[in-house]
């Protein structure tokens, strides 16, 4: 009986290994650093907007009204800037934007047709 139990353990233990080898989530809290936010402004109403970082979607939604304070996208990072890919409904290609971030502050992504720029945190 003991041999059967020992023989059955390695496959069970092996099933947990792939889960540990997965990538880290896009938004990872950095100890002692704080939360920054991205807020949308400009010409984005009525459009589907997708923001992604390193190929992973951070936000994907259609905006029918200007976002309120609860719609700010939280970012947990230990960097002071990051590259974000922005896809806008009706635009032929995605745009890569360098987004400056600062703890406890908001960075605006300003939309103008198919172009997007980031404003320094305030």
Secondary structure, DSSP 8 states (H G I E B T S, - for coil): -HHHHHHHHHHHHHTTHHHHTS---SS---TTT-EEEEEEEES-TTSEEEEEETTEEEEEEE-SS---GGG-EEEE-SSSEEEEEEEETT-SS-EEEEEE--TT-EEEEEEETTEEEE----
